[in-house]
Amino acid sequence: MLWGGNLGALELRNEGGATRLRATFPYGAETELAPGRREVIAPRAFAGRIEAGGEIHLLSGHDFNKPLASTAAGTLTLRDTDTALELDATIDGATTWARDFLAAHAAGLIRGLSPGFRVTPAGERIERRGQDLLRTVTSADLFELSAVTRPAYPAAQIEARAWGAEAPDAGLHRTINRWRL
């Protein structure tokens, strides 16, 4: 029987030794980055670099030394829609950081998705709301997306699905242990 657990907008599936990951980073969700500083990513703000075919990475914790997938390697596919940035990735458990990521995710420690980007010239609007400032990012070069423990944008939550033929606990531990061998 198939089984899975749902924790948000990032979905993991084990498919023949590699793990398939699906995630969604919703546009238009306002967040507080610091007291008095709010930010929102406008729809299709990342479209320029994605459509140009620039190399973009999926990382563990914004660390370029811990890549999980990339567009150049053919293991990361991005779709930029009017409502969200959607990603599909294939994660091979061959590296220690990929195994660590999968184990931390299985333990419920990795729950968010966070973009790493640089705002393009004239790619932001800043407005004052009383004592607060709101920055709307309208155009940015996306370089990476990271699986993180605490995302700045809570709407970009993680969802996990591990598929197997056993009970959830047994199948998950077996999958993780297979990669650790």
N, C-alpha and C positions, 0 to 999 in steps of 0.2 A: 504494500500500500504506500502511496505517496504521502508525504507530510511536509509541513512548512510552518514557519513562524513569521508573523508580521509585526514589525516595529516602526514602520514609517514609509519613506519613499525610496529606499535603497533596497533592492532585492538581490539575494544571492542564490544561485542554483548550482549544484554540483552536477556536471555533465561529463562523465567519462574521464575523470582525473583532473580536469580544469574546472574552475568555478566561473559561472556566468553571473555577471553583475548588471543590474539595471537600476538607474537612479533618475531622479527628477529634481531639478533646482527651479522652484517656481519664481516667476517674475512678478513684480508689483507688490511683494511682501515687505512692508516697512519694518525695520528693526532698529533698536537702540544700540549703537556701538559703544557709547560712553555717555555719562550723564549730560544731557543737553545736545547730544550729537546723534542724529538719526540718519538712516540711509535706506534707499530703495533702488533696486536694479530694474530699469525700465524694460518692457518687452523687447526682445531681440537686440539687447545691448551688446551681446557677444557675437552677433551675426557676421560682422566684417571678417574677423580672423577665421572663424569656422568655415565660412563660404570660400575664403581664399585658400583654404587647405593648409593653414599653418600647423606645425607640430604642436600638439597639446597632450599633456600627460595626466594620468590618474596617479596620484601619489598617496602615500601613507603619511598623514600629518604634515603636509606642506614641505616635505623633505625630498629634494630632488635626488638624494642618495637612496631613496626607497620607492622607486617606480613600481607601480602595479600593472600599468598598461599604457599604451600611447597610440596616437593616430598613425604615426610613422611606422610603427611595428605592425599595424593592422589589427591590434587587439583592443582598440577603443574607437567607437563610433559615436558621433554627436549629432543630435537633431535639434535645431533651434526653431521653436515654434512661437506663436504669439503669447502663449501662456507660461511656457517653461522651457528650460534647457534640459533635454533628455539625453541620457548616455547609456550605452551598452558596452560592456567590457568583458574580456576573457582574462581571468587571472590564473596563471599557472603557479602552483605551489612549490616551484623549484627553488625559490630564494628563501632565505631565513626570514626576511621582513614580510614576504607575502604570507608565509605560514603564521608569523606573529600577528599580522593583520587579521587573518581568518580566525585565529584562536581568540583574539581580543574581541572581535565582532561577535563570535559565538557566545562569549561570556557576557555580552551586553554592554561592553565598554566603549565601543565605537558606535555612535548614534547619529552622526551628522555628516553633511557634505558641505564643503566650503570652497568657493572659487578663488583662484589666485589670478589677478588681472592688473593691468595698468590702464588708467583712464586716458583716452585719446584726447588730443587738443580739442577744446570746445565740446567735450563729451560728458559734461556734467552741468547741472543746474543747482544752484544753492539758494535756498530761501529761508527767511527767518520766520519762525512760528512762535511768537511771544519771546521767551528766553532761549528757545531751542533753535538749532539749525537743522535743516533737512537737505541732504544732498541726494539728488536723483542722478544716477549714472545712466546716461543715455547711449554712450558708446565707449566700449573698452576692449582692449586686446586681452583675450583669455589665454593664459599660458598653461594653467593646470587646474585640476579639480582635486580636492583631497578629502579622504575619509578621515574624520576627526572625532574627538571625544565630546567637544562642545562647540557647535557651530554658531557663528554670529547670526545666522538666519535660521531661527528655530523651525521654520516651515520646511526646511530641507532636511528632513529626518531620515533615518535609516530604517529600512525594512529588510529582513533576512528571510530567505527561503532556502532550506537545504533539502534536497530531494533524495530519498533513499527508499529502500524496501524494508526498513526496520522501524522500530519505535524511534521517536525523535532523539532521545539521549544516546542510544546505542549507535544509530547511524551517524550522528554528528561526531562523536568521539572516534568512531572508526575512520571517518573521512579525514579528520585532523591527524590522527595517528599514522595513516597511510602516507601523508605528506612528510611526516617527521622521520620516516624510515630512511 
